[in-house]
Amino acid sequence: MGEGPPAGALHVLALADSSFPTGGFAFSSGLEAARAAGHVLDEHGVGVFLAEQLRHRWHTFDRVLLRRYAADPGPRQALALDALVERSSVVDVLRRGSRQAGLALLGTFDALGSAPAAALREAVLAGRSPGHLVAAQAVCLLGRGLDLAQVETVTCWNVVSQTASAALRLGLVGHLGAQRVVARAVAEAEQLLRLEPPPHPSTCTPLVDVLAERPHRDGHLFAT
């Protein structure tokens, strides 16, 4: 599965660090649209938004697909999972955002010498696969030597840290407020990590799905 020895704690931290170029900095996962519509206006609202993303997207969809790839890693499974994400992504803005973030992550790992990332990136650039973020995460992180538990931790943390960063940039929270949001989300995430995900992928984030499709009237900071 991996390309080298098992990843140690410092290697895992480096891959989870906000300075690692994953492409997620440009995406708010619908938080900007929720703010514009008046549904998320403060620290509490950000926390509710983030908890929904963890419970009803990451845990029930992304995590399920990460586990499927870990159970049967390889190019064929990567393409199959990527196609499944494409079929399951009904919101155009979020679908395009997932593709862009996935391609950015693949580009980073390709540049770092990851053969699995290079293979999937080639398929994406040739139009044979969409290159969604969760497929890229599975290929890149498991291919880098992380075990499944480490991959789940990193990807879960990505959701938390990127949402908190987006909330800060949108002015919904200050620096201390962002840390309170992160602390509550980490507690939620730790509970989820102790649970088994469902056997089949599903998502239930209807508010985000509806709001993300609304056009921006004034300019926007994020691609999603």
Secondary structure by P-SEA (a helix, b strand, c coil): ccccccccaaaaaaaacccccccccccccaaaaaaaacccccaaaaaaaaaaaaaccccccaaaaaaaaaacccaaaaaaaaaaaaaacccaaaaaaaaaaaaaaaaaaaaaccaaaaaaaaaaaaccccccaaaaaaaacccccccaaaaaaaaaaaaaaaaaaaaaaaccccaaaaaaaaaaaaaaaaaaaacccccbbbbccaaaaaaaaccccccccccc
